[in-house]
Amino acid sequence: MKILKSLVVLSILFCFLTSNAQDEKKFKIHTLAFYNLENLFDTIDDPLKRDEASPIMEMKANRADVYRQKVKNMARVISNIGTDMAKNSPAIIGVCEIENRDVLEDIVNDPLLLPKDYGIIHFEGPDRRSIDVALLYQKSLFRPIDSSSHELKIYDDLTRRRVYTRDQLLVSGELDGDLIHIIVNHWPSRSGGEARSRSKRVGAAKLNKRLIDSLQSIDPYAKIFTMGDLNDDPTNDSVKEVLKAKKEKEEVPLKGIYNPYEKMFTDKGYGTTAYRDAWSLFDQIMVTQPLLEEDYSSYRFWKAGIYNKAYLSNKRGRWRGYPFRSFADGGFTNGFSDHFPVYVYLIKQAE
């Protein structure tokens, strides 16, 4: 009964599904999302990590209060993503910039999310700043079958020293009976400049491509989502040359990848984060070709979006319209994140 309540039947007139545009079809709909939670660290100094450099640990007072409010703010956003159409929070959401499993448990146990009964998939990674990626999923909607963490081995171009950065998380499971695969990413930053750091993100893209290729070697029709904060735009080499993601659905071959965010970036000027008066669309969700087919007997991609509701933006001043971040000038702003979340809707014809 819980599953039935959490599945919303969406009535849509899809003229592209039938020669009779008046033939109404009913669809189930789910949201898959990704959100950079901006430095979600707890208040405990872990001697095995460099967490003392996190914004919360650098605060001189009120750490516990700030942490509790930060968790509430993150839970509020997650609870709202997708509700415009799905009338439910995301069935699955990838997250990054989290310190450990404990902070995720605090989020999913927030009163706004507790009724959704989210499960957690998380592996401790080697990142120097002690930040990881993870996946949250509603247990009534998604059944994990396998999960694995994949190490990214990259080196600084100048020093040739190993750069310890985030692993890539691969989760396979069944969404309402359909087998899907999700890769959660947080690629290396642009620290030191875009050009100097470019090879690191190209390396991350190559690892991502290997994971996708390995899944497709087993099943060419695998339904794969790769999502995350890529620290690159949809037009950068890591996405266009390595992943070979396409801007148009019609150009995507079998085993190819479609990036719905490229058109948002190039044609509409949309972004998910801003820096020095310029927007970037670093947060993306890409899908493989089988998710684009028009046989809606199983879940297919419907559309993508950026969750940029007014409450997530600065209301005034120089940064008006920019993401309302949690930490600035050494203090807590009671904001949310320096990134907007992204999401895709999946639909399946109701029986």
ABEGO torsion letter per residue (X at the ends): XAAAAABBBBBBBBAAABABAABBBBBBBBBBBBBBAGGBBBABBBAABAAAABAAAABABGAAAAAAAAAAAAAAAAAABGAAAAGBBBABBBBBGBABAAAAAAAAABAAAAAAGBBBBBBBBABAAGBBBBBBBBAAABBBABBBBBBBBBBBAAAGBBBBBBBBBBBBBBBGGBBBBBBBBBBBBABGEAAAAAAAAAAAAAAAAAAAAAAAAABAABBBBBBEBAGBBAABAAAAAAAGBBABAAABBBGBBBBAAAAAAAAAGBBABBBGGBBBBABBBBBBAAAABABAABBBBABBBBBABAAABBABEAABGBBBBABBGGBBAGBABABBBBBBBBBBBBX
